[in-house]
Amino acid sequence: MTSSSSSRFMPHIHRRTLLAGAGSAALAALAGRARAQDAVSGELVVLNWIGGSEAEMMKTIQNGFVKKYPSVRIREVNITGQGDMRGGIRTALLGGEVVDVLINTWPAFRKELSDAGMLRPIDDQWKSFGWDKLISQSWKDLGSINGAAYGLTYTFGDRSGIWYKKEHLAKAGITAPPKTWDEFLSTFSKLTEAGYAAPVAIPGKYWAHAEWFENLLLRTAGVETATKLAAHEIPWTDPAVKTALSKYAEMLSAGCCGATNTMLANDWDGEADQIFQANAKNYLLIGMWMNNRAKNDYKLVEGTDYDLFQFPSLGMGHDDTSSVDAKEFLVTSNGANPKAADAFLDYWTSAEAANLLAKNGYASPSSQVDSALYGEAQKTATAAVASSKLQFVLGDLLPGDLVDEYRVQLQKFLQDPSEANIDTVLGSIETKAQGSY
């Protein structure tokens, strides 16, 4: 799937079968694969910016790879920080750090690295490893630039799911998650009266406050408008963009979120703590990594203690849309061990790796995954992605200098969601956009 795709990009389940009479060919293939495994050795350098329980899950899968390829040693270059990690990755690579594999989640950043000559295309690997038999063409398209494959997606996520704790809704007398925008807004007073500090947790410190705007843009104007905005084919001052931000203002005016200084002080993990540990807030719009945190950090039971529901419908003709993200592996053009890098990517398409992802609350694009391992929240998210017109996270599609301005201006919007300031905010983003493409 490209950023402009509105297709359903869930992979079809494939099963590789051995044809009768092809036993000798199969044995030869197995022998060749064994020789290939023997040939993979040496140090594999992986640039990793993932942290917390997700990093622990990745370590488990890496251990499985090393068990399969015992002659390989993995060395991680860990990038730490807060907010958008592209700056830290740039600093490491431009500072002379040489890695074989890096983790990416930003299509715009992939193109930036490719344009700088830092990436190696992997079209040949798609053929030689048979990834096209395990992963759908849409995923290959997602990781491609101008028709050449660069990224191998290893997990994807629903970014239109709102997480909540079931006991909170029950305490407020809300019998089911809201389905429409008006129903959603009407729950705020019930939750406040039940003693919660703020119904909606808005992490406004870095980037997560943009999630609401991006989903409202999809539900009010559709994927076509969002795609045009990402490419700057329409200006940020377009009426469709203003409508989405005005809906965001409507939510703020309805008493969703408490004090602005609290929003601007917290990142997504702190706000998650406010819901699932402190029991002070109720709703969080964030990616599927929340599932892993809820399971492993909070020790909650998926579908029993917590769940998610899809972004409320607005009745404006675009309720069949969802925002999605994906994490992919990229291989570098100057890495010292390209053979191990290719084998590493291949391992993540295997049943072993895909099922470890599923057990930890993540979806895998590989048809090798056992979907029965998905919990209730992941099943809801996967079904929503399969049935929606899809748009990649807007902020991840914007050029680096523009995305910073975009997020800062949305912080200014949170401080003053008046109509006049909406015009000022969008005008400022548009001014920056005019020099960013």
GIQUIKA-V632438 format. One record per backbone hydrogen bond with DSSP energy under -0.5 kcal/mol. NH is the residue of the N-H (numbers start at 1). CO is the residue of the C=O. If there is no record, write none. Layout:
nh=NH co=CO
nh=NH co=CO
//
This chain:
nh=5 co=2
nh=9 co=7
nh=19 co=17
nh=22 co=19
nh=26 co=22
nh=27 co=23
nh=28 co=24
nh=29 co=25
nh=30 co=26
nh=31 co=27
nh=32 co=28
nh=33 co=29
nh=34 co=30
nh=35 co=31
nh=36 co=32
nh=37 co=33
nh=38 co=34
nh=39 co=35
nh=40 co=36
nh=40 co=37
nh=41 co=39
nh=42 co=71
nh=44 co=73
nh=45 co=43
nh=46 co=44
nh=46 co=75
nh=47 co=101
nh=48 co=46
nh=48 co=77
nh=54 co=51
nh=55 co=51
nh=56 co=52
nh=57 co=53
nh=58 co=54
nh=59 co=55
nh=60 co=56
nh=61 co=57
nh=62 co=58
nh=63 co=59
nh=64 co=60
nh=65 co=61
nh=66 co=62
nh=67 co=63
nh=68 co=64
nh=69 co=65
nh=72 co=69
nh=73 co=42
nh=75 co=44
nh=75 co=73
nh=77 co=46
nh=78 co=76
nh=79 co=48
nh=79 co=77
nh=80 co=78
nh=87 co=84
nh=89 co=85
nh=90 co=86
nh=91 co=87
nh=92 co=88
nh=93 co=89
nh=94 co=90
nh=95 co=91
nh=96 co=93
nh=97 co=92
nh=99 co=97
nh=100 co=45
nh=101 co=45
nh=102 co=330
nh=103 co=47
nh=104 co=328
nh=107 co=105
nh=108 co=396
nh=110 co=106
nh=111 co=107
nh=112 co=108
nh=113 co=109
nh=114 co=110
nh=115 co=111
nh=116 co=112
nh=117 co=114
nh=118 co=113
nh=120 co=331
nh=122 co=149
nh=126 co=122
nh=127 co=123
nh=128 co=124
nh=129 co=125
nh=131 co=126
nh=132 co=126
nh=133 co=130
nh=134 co=131
nh=135 co=131
nh=139 co=136
nh=140 co=136
nh=141 co=137
nh=142 co=138
nh=143 co=139
nh=144 co=141
nh=145 co=148
nh=148 co=145
nh=150 co=143
nh=151 co=143
nh=152 co=329
nh=153 co=151
nh=154 co=327
nh=155 co=327
nh=156 co=363
nh=157 co=325
nh=159 co=157
nh=159 co=323
nh=162 co=309
nh=163 co=161
nh=163 co=284
nh=164 co=307
nh=166 co=164
nh=166 co=305
nh=167 co=305
nh=168 co=165
nh=169 co=165
nh=170 co=166
nh=171 co=167
nh=172 co=168
nh=173 co=170
nh=174 co=169
nh=175 co=173
nh=181 co=313
nh=184 co=180
nh=185 co=181
nh=186 co=182
nh=187 co=183
nh=187 co=184
nh=188 co=185
nh=190 co=186
nh=191 co=187
nh=192 co=188
nh=193 co=189
nh=194 co=190
nh=195 co=192
nh=196 co=191
nh=197 co=280
nh=198 co=280
nh=200 co=256
nh=201 co=283
nh=202 co=200
nh=203 co=201
nh=204 co=202
nh=204 co=263
nh=205 co=266
nh=209 co=203
nh=210 co=207
nh=211 co=208
nh=212 co=209
nh=213 co=209
nh=214 co=210
nh=215 co=211
nh=216 co=212
nh=217 co=213
nh=218 co=214
nh=219 co=215
nh=220 co=216
nh=221 co=217
nh=222 co=217
nh=222 co=218
nh=225 co=221
nh=226 co=222
nh=227 co=223
nh=228 co=224
nh=229 co=225
nh=230 co=226
nh=231 co=227
nh=232 co=229
nh=233 co=228
nh=234 co=228
nh=238 co=235
nh=241 co=238
nh=242 co=238
nh=243 co=239
nh=244 co=240
nh=245 co=241
nh=246 co=242
nh=247 co=243
nh=248 co=244
nh=249 co=245
nh=250 co=246
nh=251 co=247
nh=252 co=248
nh=253 co=249
nh=254 co=250
nh=255 co=252
nh=256 co=251
nh=263 co=259
nh=264 co=260
nh=265 co=261
nh=265 co=262
nh=266 co=262
nh=266 co=263
nh=271 co=267
nh=272 co=268
nh=273 co=269
nh=274 co=270
nh=275 co=271
nh=276 co=272
nh=277 co=273
nh=278 co=273
nh=280 co=274
nh=281 co=274
nh=282 co=198
nh=282 co=199
nh=283 co=199
nh=284 co=163
nh=286 co=161
nh=286 co=284
nh=290 co=287
nh=291 co=288
nh=292 co=288
nh=293 co=289
nh=294 co=290
nh=295 co=291
nh=296 co=292
nh=297 co=293
nh=298 co=293
nh=300 co=294
nh=302 co=300
nh=303 co=306
nh=304 co=301
nh=305 co=301
nh=306 co=301
nh=307 co=164
nh=309 co=162
nh=311 co=160
nh=313 co=179
nh=318 co=219
nh=321 co=318
nh=322 co=389
nh=324 co=391
nh=325 co=157
nh=327 co=155
nh=328 co=104
nh=329 co=152
nh=330 co=102
nh=331 co=150
nh=332 co=100
nh=333 co=118
nh=341 co=337
nh=342 co=338
nh=343 co=339
nh=344 co=340
nh=345 co=341
nh=346 co=342
nh=347 co=343
nh=348 co=344
nh=348 co=345
nh=349 co=346
nh=350 co=347
nh=353 co=347
nh=354 co=350
nh=355 co=351
nh=356 co=352
nh=357 co=353
nh=358 co=354
nh=359 co=355
nh=360 co=356
nh=360 co=357
nh=361 co=358
nh=362 co=357
nh=363 co=156
nh=367 co=134
nh=369 co=366
nh=371 co=369
nh=373 co=370
nh=374 co=371
nh=379 co=375
nh=380 co=376
nh=381 co=377
nh=382 co=378
nh=383 co=379
nh=384 co=380
nh=385 co=381
nh=386 co=382
nh=387 co=383
nh=388 co=385
nh=389 co=320
nh=391 co=322
nh=393 co=324
nh=396 co=393
nh=397 co=393
nh=397 co=394
nh=398 co=394
nh=403 co=399
nh=404 co=400
nh=405 co=401
nh=406 co=402
nh=407 co=403
nh=408 co=404
nh=409 co=405
nh=410 co=406
nh=411 co=407
nh=412 co=408
nh=413 co=409
nh=414 co=410
nh=415 co=411
nh=416 co=412
nh=416 co=413
nh=422 co=418
nh=423 co=419
nh=424 co=420
nh=425 co=421
nh=426 co=422
nh=427 co=423
nh=428 co=424
nh=429 co=425
nh=430 co=426
nh=431 co=427
nh=432 co=428
nh=433 co=429
nh=434 co=430
nh=435 co=432
nh=436 co=433
nh=437 co=433
//
